[in-house]
Amino acid sequence: MRHAYALSIVLWIVAAMGAITIFLTTLAKERISVAQGIEDKLKATLKAQEGLDLILFYGSTGKFYLNKMINSHLEDMNISSDLMIDARSILINDSNITLTDGGALYNLLFPYGELIGKELGNEYIIKDSIYDWIDDDIFLKLNGAEDDYYKQISDDGYEARDKQAIQDVAELALIKGVDKEKLEKIKEDFLYTWSIRVNLTTSSNQKLQTILNLPPESMNEIHESKQENMIDFIRKVNSYTVGNDDFIDMYGFVPSKSLRIEIQSKVGSAVSKIDATIELHYKGKERFIYKYQAY
């Protein structure tokens, strides 16, 4: 009887020790997994930051031409001597990087409003309304709006901002004539840049259609030439816009030297992303980052 009782106790102890061993082993594995995850996240973050630094160097020491950056200083690192800046995704050092020329986006500092107006509503109303929104007087443009209009249409009685720059994309939604639903669809394609002209060589096909407003067959020819022969693309666009001085003032074929950079790096199961907007050669400086988000 005593032997049976003792054996029972021994078996319980062995079982308990086994359970403790399993628990500690599991805990150790979890800690190793967590540690590995932290290490992978750190490596992914560093890799993404390395990608941003590389693009900053590439753009600051290279040249811009139509829809690309050109730089031969990094060929020893197996980096291409030209990088497209028309929103194509490219692989550099195991990071996916997308470069978009600021001239292909919607410029919040654009001094007129025609292009924004074409995308967001009536271009004439929006053009005049933007002028009235940013000027510091109370005199109405033909299709614009001043304080009295905004006080009547809003519950909180807001007024025109009367500052020479729109501060945020959301501010556009407050301005007369802007279609909020249309704004929601393209709000990710806005940025600030000191370049005034829109770069047609990096603009999307949809944006080209809005700008040129040509028959489908003509637009198909332009889209094809843009993919196959950029010089032919420029000739075709010029042939459709010859004599249009307003068009020449607003649109061109020169990169803005503003870039939206999207980087995604992966190490193990960890992913790190960077979204940044930069100005290269900004006011005498080699490079200037004015928007940065890492996650």
N, C-alpha and C positions, 0 to 999 in steps of 0.2 A: 504493500500500500504506500509506504513511504517512498519506495523507489519510483512508483508511478507518479506520485505527487511531485517529486524532484524532477522527473523527466518532463512533466508538464510545464514546470517553471522554466526549465532550460529551453524548451521549445518556444515558449512565449518570449523569452529573452532573445533567442535567435531570430524570431519573426520580427520583433521590435527593432533589432539591430539592422535587419534586412530592410525594413521600411525606412529607417533613418538613412541608411546608405543610399537607397533609391532617391529619397527626398534631396539629400545633399548633392547627389549626382545630377539630378534634374535642375536643382538650383544653380549648380556650377555651369551646366550647359546653357541655361538661360542667361546667366551673367556673361558668359563668353559670347553668346549671340548678341546681347545688348552692346557689349564692348566692341564686337565686330561691326555692328550696325553704326555705332558712333564713329568708329574709325573710317568706315566706308563713306559716311556722310561728310566727314571732314575732308577726305580725299576728293570727293565729288565737288565740294564747295571750292576747294583750292584749284581743281582742274577748270571749273567754270571761270573763276577769277583770272586764271592764267590765260584763258581764251579771250577775256575782255582786254587784258593788258596787251595781248598780241595784236588784237585789232586796233587798239589805240596806237601802238607803235607802227603798224602797217600803214594806217591812214596818215599819220603824222610825217612819216618819212617817204611816202609814196606820192603818186599822182592820181588824179581823178580823170576819167575819160568816158563820156557818154553814160554807159550803164555799168561801169566797173571801176575798181581801184587797181592800180598797177604798181607793183613793187618787187624788185628782184633781189632785195637784201636778205630774204629769208629762204632762198632756194636750198641752202645747205640743210635747212630744217624740214625739207620736203613740203614746204608751203608754196602753193601755186603763185606764179608771178602776177596773176590777175585774179581778183575776187569779184564776183557779180554782186551788185548792190540793188537788185530788182526783186527782192523778197524770195529768192531761191534759197533753199536749205543746203548748206555745204558741210562737209565733215572735215574738221581740223583737229588733229591730235585727239581723236576719239570723242570730240565734243560736236554736237550738232549746232551750227551757228547760222542764223538768218540775218542778213544785212539788208536794210531797206533805206534807200536814199530819201532824205527829208523832202526832196522835190517831188516825190511820188505820193506824199501824204497831204493831208489838209492842214494848211498853215494857219494857226490861230493869230499870227501876227500879219497875215496877208492883208494889205491895206485896202483892198477893195471889198469883194464879197460876191463877185459873179460866180466863181467856182463853187463856193459854199452854197450859194443860192440855187445853183443848178441841181445840187444834190439834195437840198433840204426844203425846197419849196419854190416860191416865186423869186427869181433872181433879182428882179428890180426892187421888190419890197425889202428883201433881206439886205441888199446893198445899201439902200438908203437908211434902213433901220440900224444897221451896224454903225454907219456914220453918226447917226443921232445918238446911239448908245455910248459911243466913246468920246464925242466932242463935249465941250464944257459950256455950250450955249443952250438956249431954249428955242432956237429957230428950227422949224421942221423942214426936212427934205420932202420932196414931192410925195414919196411913198413911205416915209419914215414914221417914227413915233418918238414922243418925248414923255416927260413925267406924267402929264394928264392922262395919256392913254394907258400907261401901266398901272396907275392908281385905280382906274376904272375896271380893269380886267382882273385884278388880283385881290384876294381877300386881305392880304397883309399890306396892301398899298405900297409896293416897292416902286422905286424910281429908276430912271436910266443911270448907269453907273458913272458916266462922265469921266472916265479914265482912258488914257491912250492905248491900253492893251487889254484884251480879254484874258482873264486870269485862269480860266478853266473851261473844259468842254461843257460842263454842266451850265455854265453861264450863258452859252448859246441858246439853251432851252428857254431862257427868260425873254429873248428878243423877239419882237414882232415878226411874224412870217415864218418862223422856224417850225417845221413839222417834227414834233418830239419822237414819233415812231420812226421816222427816217433817220433822225439823229442817233437813236439807240443802235441802229444797224451799223453805222460807220464811226461810232465814237472812239473806237480803238485806233482809228487811222488819223488821229489829230496829233499835232505836236507844235512846238514853238521853234521857229528857225528864222534867222535874219536873211535868208535867201528869199527873194520875192518871187522869182519865176518858178513855175511848175516844170519839172523835168519830164518831158514826154517819153524819153527813152526808158525810163524806169516806171512809168505809170502803168497800171493794170489795163487790160482790154476794156473792162467796164468803164473805167475812168476816161479812157480815150474816146469811147463812144459818147459819153456825156459831154466832153469838151468839144469834139469835132462835129458831132451831130450830123453824120453823113449817111447816105443810103447804105443798106446792108452789104451790097456788093463792093462798094468802095471801102467799107470798114474791113471786109474780109481780106482785101488786097493789102491794106495797111497792117493788119495783124500778121499776115504771112511774111511780109517784108521785115517786120520788126523781129521776127524769130530767125529769119534766114540771112538778112543783109541790112545792117543798121544804117548804112549810108543810103541805100535805096529807100529805107523807111523815112529818113529825113527828107529826101527829095520829094517823096510822095506827099508828106504832110505839108511841105512848103508849097507844092503845086496847088493844094486845095485852099491854102490860106494866104496866097500872094496878094499884096495890097491891103491886107487887114492889119493896120498899125496897132490896133488895140490888142490883137492876138499876139503880135510880136512883143508887146510890152509885158504880157502876162505869162507867156509860155515860151519854152525854149528846149534846148537839148543838152544843157550843162548841169552836171551834178551840183547839189547844194553844199556839199561838205558837211551836211548834217546827216547823222545816221541813227536809225533805230536798230539796236542790237538785241537779238534774242538768243540766249545760249542755254543749252541743256546738256549736262554732263551726268554720266551714270557710272557708278562703281559698285559692283555687287548688286544689291537690291536698292541702294540709296541713289536718289536723283537730286541734283541741285540745278536751279535755274537762275538766270540773271536776265532781267529786262533793263536796258539802259538806253538813254538818248544822249548823244554826244555832239558837240560842235568841234570840228577840226579846223585849226588855223583861225580861231575865234578872237577877233580884236587883238591880233598880234601874238596871241598865245598859241602854243602848238596844239593844245587840246583842252577841252572843257566839257565836263560831264554835268548836265543839269537835271538828269533824272536817273535814278538808280534804285532797283528793287531786286533783292536776292531772296530766294526761298527754296 
